[in-house]
């Protein structure tokens, strides 16, 4: 007999909290819509699995460890059976130290208890239920954001209608994954959704859950406000929502709340279609496996460090001059200018070199849930989509869903080819500091765990 529990909690920070996602913090000016953590607990009588999806840019290992400690203390669910993931919104609070500044210690102090509280509440709400597993298909809202250009190079986000674009440098993943949870009479309780596209649509200075928020509200408008809609982002490190050929049916700006609403509504429509068409059962066997390992930090070449020190020295001289004459502001008031960005990457290169001296490897955890004949693979990276597609293709479970930025954040993990091509994602920074082999390592550990679960079923 299957038992299912659901719960959610608001995790919206105070107005004024700096917003994460760009090169420098932006103080929030208001709340457009609330942020949530949404928990789904499954219990087959022998094994209990819990996933809580949080409207955050990322989650830290220390936060996850505390959430798991609190959950295990209150419910007995072992930590390796609790997954904590981030939807990767760029209009929420800082939750990691991958970039400069922005963290609010008072907010971060209470966040683990709030997230754990949602899981604990979901556990205590368990009742008999039925589960269905399905897949849909959405191609119109996701695009590979890296493009081969006429000069032979590869650029990230080269601009809409750029005549020098030749072709995308990689694929997308159009699969939309669904877990359908109902009570024994078929009344909906949860619609868990997995899709693969970057969550950086709305921008601005207002707190917002971006398109996952619109997805949740659109689903609830049809199925009822009692339905919990956890959103799990796939391997979207090189994907975003920008159609470089032009907006098509999308809002003209391809950005902002209206575009996020458009995306969330499309995802909700397909998720609801799959929900309605997917049969359910109360006979679902559950299992889980996880492995913690280390990934080397890549070396920062001496010539890059020399360039960085020289660049920062010049920047410091310009800033000193600007104190006497504001007209000499090196960034002309724009914190996203090319000068500012290059100075940021100079700081970032030296920061990675320093971090590598102190900690030459980072700790990573891969976690896999078996749910009947399906599997969910959790990893802590902004993985390029090629790795997610490889996991799905080689998995012994069908369907297999991939969830990134789960249980920690180790930053961007591009393909080895991307390091030779260049672009934003492989460029050395605290948010992209692992060796080029990291993606293969994460993928192989994931496939090993999937084979272990397959051998036990």
C-alpha positions as CSV (number, residue, x, y, z in Angstrom):
1,X,0.0,0.0,0.0
2,X,1.4,3.4,-1.0
3,X,1.1,6.4,1.2
4,X,1.7,9.9,0.0
5,X,2.3,13.2,1.9
6,X,2.5,16.7,0.6
7,X,3.2,20.2,2.1
8,X,4.6,23.5,1.2
9,X,6.0,26.6,3.0
10,X,6.7,30.2,2.1
11,X,10.4,31.0,2.0
12,X,10.1,34.6,0.7
13,X,12.8,36.8,2.2
14,X,12.3,40.4,3.5
15,X,12.1,43.2,1.0
16,X,15.5,44.7,0.6
17,X,17.2,41.3,0.6
18,X,19.8,41.3,-2.2
19,X,18.8,39.2,-5.2
20,X,21.2,36.6,-6.6
21,X,22.0,35.6,-10.2
22,X,24.1,38.3,-11.7
23,X,27.5,39.8,-11.3
24,X,26.6,41.9,-8.3
25,X,23.7,42.0,-5.8
26,X,20.5,44.0,-6.5
27,X,18.6,45.0,-3.4
28,X,15.0,43.8,-3.8
29,X,12.4,46.5,-4.1
30,X,9.3,44.5,-3.4
31,X,7.6,41.1,-3.8
32,X,6.0,40.2,-7.1
33,X,5.0,36.7,-5.9
34,X,6.0,34.5,-3.0
35,X,8.8,31.9,-3.0
36,X,8.0,28.4,-1.8
37,X,9.5,25.1,-0.8
38,X,7.3,22.2,-1.9
39,X,7.6,18.7,-0.5
40,X,6.5,15.3,-1.7
41,X,6.9,12.2,0.5
42,X,6.3,8.7,-0.8
43,X,6.1,5.7,1.5
44,X,5.7,2.1,0.2
45,X,5.6,0.5,3.7
46,X,9.3,-0.3,3.7
47,X,11.0,2.8,2.1
48,X,10.3,6.5,2.5
49,X,11.5,9.0,-0.1
50,X,11.2,12.7,0.2
51,X,11.9,15.5,-2.3
52,X,11.6,19.2,-1.5
53,X,11.9,21.7,-4.4
54,X,12.9,25.2,-3.3
55,X,12.4,28.5,-5.1
56,X,16.1,29.4,-4.7
57,X,19.1,29.9,-7.0
58,X,20.9,27.1,-5.3
59,X,21.3,25.2,-2.0
60,X,24.5,24.7,0.0
61,X,25.7,21.4,1.4
62,X,25.6,22.8,4.9
63,X,21.9,23.8,4.5
64,X,21.0,20.3,3.1
65,X,22.9,18.6,5.9
66,X,20.9,20.6,8.5
67,X,17.6,19.9,6.7
68,X,18.3,16.2,6.6
69,X,19.3,16.2,10.3
70,X,16.1,17.9,11.3
71,X,14.0,15.6,9.1
72,X,15.7,12.4,10.3
73,X,15.3,13.6,13.9
74,X,11.6,14.2,13.5
75,X,10.6,11.4,11.1
76,X,13.4,8.8,11.0
77,X,13.9,9.2,7.2
78,X,17.6,8.7,6.5
79,X,19.4,11.6,4.9
80,X,20.2,9.6,1.7
81,X,16.5,9.4,1.1
82,X,15.9,13.1,1.3
83,X,16.6,15.3,-1.8
84,X,16.7,19.1,-1.6
85,X,16.8,20.9,-4.9
86,X,16.7,24.5,-6.2
87,X,14.6,25.7,-9.1
88,X,17.5,28.1,-9.8
89,X,15.5,31.4,-9.9
90,X,17.5,34.6,-10.4
91,X,15.1,36.8,-8.5
92,X,15.5,35.3,-5.0
93,X,18.0,35.5,-2.2
94,X,21.7,34.6,-2.2
95,X,22.1,31.1,-0.8
96,X,25.7,30.3,-1.7
97,X,29.1,32.0,-1.8
98,X,30.0,31.3,-5.4
99,X,29.9,35.0,-6.2
100,X,30.7,38.2,-4.3
101,X,28.5,39.2,-1.3
102,X,24.8,39.3,-0.9
103,X,24.1,36.6,1.7
104,X,21.8,37.5,4.6
105,X,22.8,35.5,7.7
106,X,19.5,36.0,9.5
107,X,17.5,34.6,6.5
108,X,19.9,31.7,6.0
109,X,19.7,30.9,9.7
110,X,16.0,30.1,9.6
111,X,15.9,28.7,6.1
112,X,16.9,25.1,7.0
113,X,14.1,24.8,9.6
114,X,11.5,26.1,7.2
115,X,12.5,23.7,4.5
116,X,12.8,20.8,6.9
117,X,9.4,21.8,8.3
118,X,7.8,21.3,4.9
119,X,9.2,17.8,4.6
120,X,8.2,16.9,8.2
121,X,4.6,18.3,7.6
122,X,4.4,16.2,4.3
123,X,5.5,13.1,6.2
124,X,2.9,13.6,8.9
125,X,0.2,14.2,6.2
126,X,0.8,10.8,4.6
127,X,-2.4,8.9,3.7
128,X,-3.3,6.2,1.2
129,X,-2.7,7.3,-2.3
130,X,-2.0,6.4,-5.9
131,X,0.9,7.4,-8.2
132,X,1.3,7.7,-11.9
133,X,4.5,8.4,-13.9
134,X,4.3,10.0,-17.3
135,X,6.2,12.0,-19.8
136,X,5.3,14.9,-22.1
137,X,7.1,16.9,-24.8
138,X,7.7,20.7,-25.0
139,X,10.0,22.3,-27.6
140,X,8.8,25.8,-27.9
141,X,10.2,27.4,-24.8
142,X,13.8,26.1,-24.5
143,X,16.8,26.8,-26.6
144,X,20.5,26.0,-26.5
145,X,22.1,29.3,-25.6
146,X,25.5,28.5,-27.1
147,X,25.9,29.1,-30.9
148,X,28.5,28.4,-33.5
149,X,29.3,31.7,-35.2
150,X,30.5,32.5,-38.8
151,X,34.1,33.1,-37.5
152,X,34.2,29.5,-36.2
153,X,33.9,30.4,-32.6
154,X,31.2,29.7,-30.1
155,X,29.3,32.4,-28.2
156,X,26.8,32.3,-25.3
157,X,23.7,34.4,-25.9
158,X,24.9,36.1,-29.2
159,X,21.7,38.1,-29.5
160,X,18.4,37.8,-31.3
161,X,18.6,37.9,-35.1
162,X,22.4,38.1,-35.0
163,X,23.3,37.5,-38.7
164,X,26.6,35.8,-37.7
165,X,24.9,32.9,-36.0
166,X,25.4,29.6,-37.9
167,X,23.7,27.0,-35.7
168,X,23.2,25.9,-32.0
169,X,26.3,24.4,-30.5
170,X,24.2,21.7,-28.7
171,X,20.8,20.1,-28.2
172,X,17.9,20.7,-25.9
173,X,15.9,18.2,-23.8
174,X,12.2,18.5,-24.6
175,X,11.0,15.8,-22.2
176,X,8.6,16.9,-19.5
177,X,8.4,14.5,-16.6
178,X,5.4,14.1,-14.4
179,X,4.7,12.3,-11.1
180,X,0.9,12.3,-10.6
181,X,-0.2,11.8,-7.0
182,X,-3.9,11.3,-6.0
183,X,-5.9,10.0,-3.2
184,X,-7.6,6.5,-3.6
185,X,-10.6,8.1,-5.2
186,X,-8.5,9.9,-7.8
187,X,-8.6,13.4,-6.3
188,X,-5.4,15.2,-7.2
189,X,-2.8,15.8,-4.4
190,X,0.4,16.7,-6.2
191,X,1.8,17.2,-9.7
192,X,5.6,17.0,-9.7
193,X,7.1,18.5,-12.9
194,X,10.6,18.1,-14.3
195,X,11.7,20.1,-17.3
196,X,15.0,21.5,-18.7
197,X,15.5,25.2,-19.2
198,X,17.3,27.9,-17.2
199,X,15.2,29.9,-14.7
200,X,16.3,33.4,-15.5
201,X,13.3,35.0,-17.3
202,X,11.8,37.8,-15.2
203,X,14.9,39.7,-14.2
204,X,14.5,43.0,-12.3
205,X,14.5,43.9,-8.7
206,X,11.3,42.2,-7.4
207,X,11.3,38.9,-5.6
208,X,9.7,36.3,-7.9
209,X,9.5,32.5,-8.4
210,X,9.8,33.1,-12.2
211,X,8.1,30.6,-14.6
212,X,7.9,27.8,-12.0
213,X,5.6,30.1,-10.0
214,X,3.3,30.6,-13.0
215,X,3.4,26.8,-13.7
216,X,2.3,26.1,-10.1
217,X,-0.5,28.7,-10.2
218,X,-1.8,27.5,-13.6
219,X,-2.0,23.9,-12.4
220,X,-3.7,24.9,-9.2
221,X,-6.3,26.9,-11.2
222,X,-7.3,23.7,-12.8
223,X,-6.7,21.0,-10.2
224,X,-7.4,23.1,-7.0
225,X,-5.3,25.1,-4.5
226,X,-4.7,22.0,-2.4
227,X,-2.4,20.5,-5.1
228,X,1.3,20.8,-4.5
229,X,3.4,21.5,-7.6
230,X,7.1,20.9,-7.0
231,X,9.3,21.9,-10.0
232,X,12.6,20.1,-10.6
233,X,14.9,21.7,-13.2
234,X,16.8,19.3,-15.5
235,X,20.4,19.6,-16.8
236,X,20.0,23.2,-18.2
237,X,23.5,24.6,-17.8
238,X,23.6,25.6,-21.5
239,X,19.9,26.1,-22.1
240,X,17.7,29.2,-21.8
241,X,14.5,30.7,-23.1
242,X,15.8,33.0,-25.8
243,X,14.8,32.2,-29.4
244,X,17.6,33.9,-31.4
245,X,15.4,33.6,-34.6
246,X,12.9,36.0,-33.0
247,X,10.0,35.7,-30.6
248,X,7.5,33.9,-32.8
249,X,4.4,33.3,-30.7
250,X,6.3,34.4,-27.5
251,X,6.0,37.9,-26.0
252,X,8.1,40.4,-28.0
253,X,10.6,41.0,-25.3
254,X,11.3,37.3,-24.6
255,X,11.9,38.5,-21.0
256,X,10.0,39.7,-17.9
257,X,6.9,38.5,-16.1
258,X,4.8,38.2,-19.3
259,X,7.3,35.8,-20.9
260,X,7.5,33.8,-17.6
261,X,3.7,33.6,-17.6
262,X,3.8,32.4,-21.2
263,X,6.4,29.7,-20.4
264,X,4.7,28.6,-17.2
265,X,1.3,28.3,-18.9
266,X,2.7,26.2,-21.7
267,X,4.4,23.8,-19.2
268,X,1.3,23.7,-17.1
269,X,-0.8,22.8,-20.2
270,X,1.4,19.9,-21.1
271,X,1.8,18.7,-17.5
272,X,-2.0,18.7,-17.1
273,X,-2.4,16.8,-20.3
274,X,0.0,14.1,-19.1
275,X,-1.6,14.2,-15.6
276,X,-5.1,13.5,-17.1
277,X,-3.9,10.7,-19.4
278,X,-1.6,8.9,-16.9
279,X,-3.0,5.9,-15.1
280,X,-2.2,5.4,-11.4
281,X,-1.4,2.5,-9.0
282,X,-1.1,2.0,-5.3
283,X,1.6,-0.7,-5.9
284,X,4.8,1.2,-6.3
285,X,8.2,0.0,-5.0
286,X,10.7,2.6,-3.8
287,X,14.4,2.5,-3.4
288,X,17.3,4.9,-3.2
289,X,21.1,5.1,-3.5
290,X,23.7,7.8,-3.2
291,X,27.4,8.3,-3.4
292,X,29.6,11.2,-2.2
293,X,32.9,11.7,-4.0
294,X,35.4,14.5,-4.8
295,X,36.0,16.4,-8.1
296,X,39.3,18.3,-8.7
297,X,39.3,22.1,-9.0
298,X,41.0,23.0,-12.3
299,X,44.4,24.8,-12.3
300,X,44.5,28.5,-13.1
301,X,47.3,29.0,-15.5
302,X,50.1,31.4,-14.5
303,X,49.5,33.7,-17.5
304,X,45.8,34.0,-16.6
305,X,46.8,34.9,-13.0
306,X,49.3,37.5,-14.3
307,X,46.6,39.1,-16.5
308,X,44.2,39.1,-13.6
309,X,46.6,40.9,-11.2
310,X,47.5,43.5,-13.8
311,X,43.9,44.1,-14.7
312,X,42.9,44.5,-11.1
313,X,45.8,46.9,-10.4
314,X,44.6,49.1,-13.3
315,X,41.0,48.9,-12.1
316,X,42.1,50.0,-8.6
317,X,43.9,53.0,-10.0
318,X,40.9,54.0,-12.0
319,X,38.6,53.7,-9.0
320,X,41.0,55.9,-7.0
321,X,41.0,58.5,-9.7
322,X,37.1,58.4,-9.8
323,X,37.0,59.3,-6.2
324,X,38.6,62.6,-7.1
325,X,36.7,63.1,-10.3
326,X,33.4,61.1,-10.8
327,X,33.5,61.8,-14.5
328,X,36.3,59.2,-14.7
329,X,34.1,56.4,-13.4
330,X,35.6,53.3,-15.3
331,X,32.2,51.6,-15.6
332,X,30.2,54.8,-16.5
333,X,27.7,53.8,-13.7
334,X,26.9,50.4,-15.3
335,X,27.8,47.3,-13.3
336,X,27.1,45.1,-16.3
337,X,29.5,47.0,-18.7
338,X,32.2,45.0,-20.5
339,X,34.8,46.7,-18.3
340,X,33.1,45.7,-15.1
341,X,32.7,42.1,-16.4
342,X,36.3,41.8,-17.3
343,X,37.4,43.1,-13.9
344,X,35.0,40.6,-12.3
345,X,36.6,37.7,-14.2
346,X,40.1,39.0,-13.1
347,X,39.0,38.8,-9.5
348,X,37.3,35.4,-10.2
349,X,40.4,33.8,-11.7
350,X,42.5,34.8,-8.6
351,X,39.7,33.7,-6.3
352,X,39.7,30.2,-7.9
353,X,43.5,30.0,-7.7
354,X,43.2,30.8,-4.0
355,X,40.4,28.3,-3.4
356,X,42.3,25.6,-5.2
357,X,45.3,26.1,-2.9
358,X,43.0,25.9,0.2
359,X,40.8,23.1,-1.2
360,X,42.0,21.3,-4.3
361,X,38.9,19.2,-4.6
362,X,35.2,19.8,-4.0
363,X,32.7,17.3,-2.5
364,X,29.8,16.2,-4.7
365,X,26.9,13.9,-4.0
366,X,24.8,12.1,-6.6
367,X,21.5,10.6,-5.4
368,X,19.1,8.4,-7.3
369,X,15.5,7.5,-6.4
370,X,13.8,4.5,-7.9
371,X,10.0,4.9,-8.1
372,X,8.5,1.8,-9.7
373,X,10.0,1.4,-13.1
374,X,11.1,5.1,-13.2
375,X,14.1,6.8,-11.7
376,X,15.0,10.4,-10.6
377,X,18.7,11.3,-10.7
378,X,19.8,14.2,-8.5
379,X,23.1,16.0,-9.0
380,X,24.7,19.2,-7.5
381,X,25.8,20.9,-10.8
382,X,24.6,23.2,-13.5
383,X,25.1,20.4,-15.9
384,X,25.2,20.8,-19.7
385,X,22.2,19.1,-21.3
386,X,24.3,16.5,-23.1
387,X,25.1,14.9,-19.8
388,X,21.4,14.7,-18.8
389,X,20.5,13.2,-22.2
390,X,23.3,10.6,-21.7
391,X,22.0,9.6,-18.3
392,X,18.5,9.1,-19.7
393,X,19.6,7.1,-22.7
394,X,21.9,4.8,-20.7
395,X,19.5,4.3,-17.7
396,X,17.9,0.9,-17.1
397,X,14.8,2.7,-15.9
398,X,12.2,4.3,-18.2
399,X,11.4,7.0,-17.8
400,X,14.5,8.5,-16.1
401,X,14.4,12.2,-15.0
402,X,17.4,14.3,-14.2
403,X,17.4,17.1,-11.5
404,X,20.2,19.5,-11.2
405,X,21.3,21.8,-8.4
406,X,20.2,19.2,-5.8
407,X,21.8,18.7,-2.4
408,X,24.6,21.3,-3.1
409,X,25.9,23.6,-5.8
410,X,29.3,22.9,-7.4
411,X,28.7,25.4,-10.3
412,X,28.7,25.0,-14.0
413,X,29.8,21.6,-15.5
414,X,30.3,22.1,-19.2
415,X,31.3,19.3,-21.7
416,X,35.0,18.9,-22.4
417,X,34.3,20.3,-25.9
418,X,32.9,23.5,-24.4
419,X,36.3,24.2,-22.8
420,X,37.9,24.3,-26.2
421,X,35.1,26.4,-27.7
422,X,34.9,29.1,-25.0
423,X,31.9,31.1,-24.0
424,X,30.5,32.2,-20.6
425,X,29.9,28.8,-18.9
426,X,33.5,27.4,-19.0
427,X,35.2,30.7,-18.1
428,X,37.1,30.3,-14.8
429,X,35.2,31.7,-11.8
430,X,34.0,30.4,-8.4
431,X,30.8,29.4,-10.2
432,X,32.8,27.4,-12.9
433,X,36.0,26.0,-11.4
434,X,35.9,22.2,-11.9
435,X,38.1,20.2,-14.3
436,X,36.7,19.5,-17.7
437,X,36.2,15.8,-16.8
438,X,33.7,16.7,-14.0
439,X,30.6,16.0,-16.1
440,X,31.8,12.6,-17.2
441,X,32.6,11.8,-13.5
442,X,29.1,12.9,-12.4
443,X,27.5,10.9,-15.2
444,X,29.4,7.7,-14.5
445,X,28.6,7.8,-10.8
446,X,24.9,8.3,-11.7
447,X,24.8,5.4,-14.1
448,X,26.6,3.2,-11.5
449,X,23.9,4.0,-8.9
450,X,21.2,3.3,-11.5
451,X,22.7,-0.1,-12.2
452,X,22.8,-0.8,-8.5
453,X,19.1,0.0,-8.1
454,X,18.3,-2.1,-11.2
455,X,20.1,-5.1,-9.7
456,X,17.9,-4.8,-6.5
457,X,14.5,-4.7,-8.2
